[in-house]
């Protein structure tokens, strides 16, 4: 029987949608999840002055995107936090909406350790192929001893375990598509738009390369402010006439496909359902 593991989650803002600190008893590893909108509230957050590696997560060109970086301690005492603030001001990396940080409670990472971990995580993310990896160059692993490598492998395992537990499958290859047993692989979305005073209905089919919203689906004309400019553009293109999609349109993720239909950000794994009411997440979701 596998050994049970207790993961400690501290909701720093009292909500699961805010900042989270994750630890495991007897391990020095610490993981933070910080939404970009909450970065300004982290000036006094203990641990962000340390050395560590970080992942910037978001979406670019309708595709899940990640940037993996490292941050060493600065003379001003603002290691990781200072690096994230630099990315906040960098227009070249404007895609990210949240950051995941791996550091240690005793600040035991140095330049060699974070270089090795950056290299490790970058290659793991590329191999898993869940995200488009935005790193321009393959980070160097440096030269470390076998003993040090064993210790760092343990930190990498810790990160994978915690991230999977809180819903981030960055390093897990997607499962093979398991087609639903009914409806010829068709999923349905039905959402009442109160402002319109009616319900929007759409159909979607999984393909080998993405999620195809089918012609004839209804498309809400209303855009939520947080929708990306490219998605807004396609929602108001000549693909749609009188609120009806005229041609099949494919997206990389089920959530983008759902946002295309209803004009707001939602979790596609929960909103797309078979005719019998089973959600997409029951069929090897993205």
KAKA-V876819 format. One line per field, one symbol per residue. ss: DSSP state (A for helix, B for strand, O for the rest). phi: phi as a letter, one per 30 degrees, with the letter a starting at -180 (. if undefined). A space follows every 50 residues. Layout:
ss: ???
phi: ???
This chain:
ss: OOOOOOBBBBBOOOOOOOOBBBBBOOOOBBBBBBBAAAAAAOOOOOOOOO OBBBBBBBBBOOBBBBBBBBBOOOOOOOAAAAAAAAAAOOAAAOOBBBBB BBBBOOOOOOAAAAAAAAAAAAAAAAAAOOOBBOOOOOOOOOOOOAAAAA AAAAAAAAAAAAAAAOOOOOOOOOOOOOOOOOAAABBBBBBBBOOOOBBB BBBBBBOOOOBBBOOOOBOOOOOOOOOOAAAAAAAOOOOBBOOBBOOOBB BOOAAAAAAAAAOOOOOAAAAOBOOOOOBAAAOOOO
phi: .dddbcccccddcibddcdbcbbbeicddbbccbdedcddccdcddjddd dlcbbccabbhibebbbcbbbcdcddibddedddddddccddbdddcabc bcbbdchddbdddddddeddddddddddidbdddedbddddicbdddddd dddddddedddddddcjccdcceddddcdddbihidcbbbbdceddiacc bbbbbdbdclbcddejddbddccdedddeddddddccddbbhicddbebc bdbddddddedciadbdddccdbdddjddeddbhdd
